[in-house]
Amino acid sequence: MNTQVQNPTQVDWVAVLRHEARGLVDALDAHPDARRLFDGTIDPEGYIHYLVQTYHYARWSTPMLAEAGHRLERQGRHPHLAELLVQKAGEERGHEKWLLSDLRNLGCPEARVEGAAHTPAVDAYTGWNFFTSRSGVATAVLGTAYVLEYLSQTRATGVVERLIEADRIPNIRKSVTFLRSHGALDGDHVAEMESVLRTLTDPEDQAAVIFSARATRCIYPGIFRER
C-alpha cells in the first residue's frame, strides 16, 4: 500500500482525491467478482457474498458519519462539514434494511446474515473509519464517503438492469433494492461533495481526507469473493 500523500498545497487536492476514487474503480474493474457484478454475470454465491459483506460495513455508516459530524460540532470546527456529515448520516440510515430484504429474497434469513464471517476488509474498513470518527481527524471519513459515492456514480448505472437481463440469480428482480436505491441516491453527491470539500483549506484535514480515501481504495476490493 502506498501511504505517501502528496502535499495538497502543491496541487489541486480535490484532483488528488478524485485520482484515488478513480483508482478504486480501476481496481474493481480488474477484480473478477467485482467485474462480474458490474457486468451482471455474477453467480448467486458471489452476489450473496457481496451483499452480506456490504451489510456488515453499511450497517455502521450512520453512526460513523454522525459521530464524526457531532465531534466537529463539539470542537467548533468546520461547521459546514459537520452539517454535511450529519446530513449524510441521515441519508445512509436504513440502507442495511435494503440489504437484509434483498438477502431474504435470496433465501438468506437475517440470523444467517448476522452470523456470517466478515472478511478482513470489512473489519479493516469499520475499524479505520470508527478510529477517524472518534479519535483521529474527524474530517477523514469524508475521504471514504467520497470514493464510495464516486464508485456508485460511475459503476452503479445499469448494474441492476444487467443482473436482471442475465437472470443467473433466482429471484433477482426482488433482490436488487440496495443497488437500485443506492445508485439513484448517489447521482449528484460527487459534485456536491467536491464543492464543499474545496472549502477545506487546512493542510492536515486535506491530507487526512486523501489518506482515508487511499485506505478505502486499498481495502474495499477485499469485500468481494476471491476466486
C-alpha angles and dihedrals in degrees: 000000000000105000098173108116119201116239101265091209090065096053141024096285094201088056088055089051091050089051090057091050091050088050090057091052090050092049092051092046086058094046111094099221095039089050090050090052092051091046093047093238100107115128124239094260093051093047093048090049090052094049094046093050091044089053091054093058101029092057088068098047096095097051092042094053095039093050091051092048095047091046090056089049091053090048091049090232130137098348092187091055092044088054091048092051093049090046091051091047088059092047091054094050113116098015089117088061090058089053093049090049092051092047092048089054088053091055098263112126119209093254090058092048093048091049096047118116117254121232115240087250092062091050091047092048096050094040094051096046095046089050093054093043095049106028113002130061101318095210090061093085088069088071090059092045092049098053093046092050090047087053092051092049095049101038111020094073109100097003093110092048092048092049091051093045093050090048093194093137121067113240091006093149089067094041105063101075094116095048094044096046097040094049092049093049095050097053100107100019098094094061090042092052093046090053092051095041091055087068089063104098103162108108093214092054092046092050091048093052091049093046091051090049089051092049090051091048089056097040104041100070087062092072089073123084114266113230 
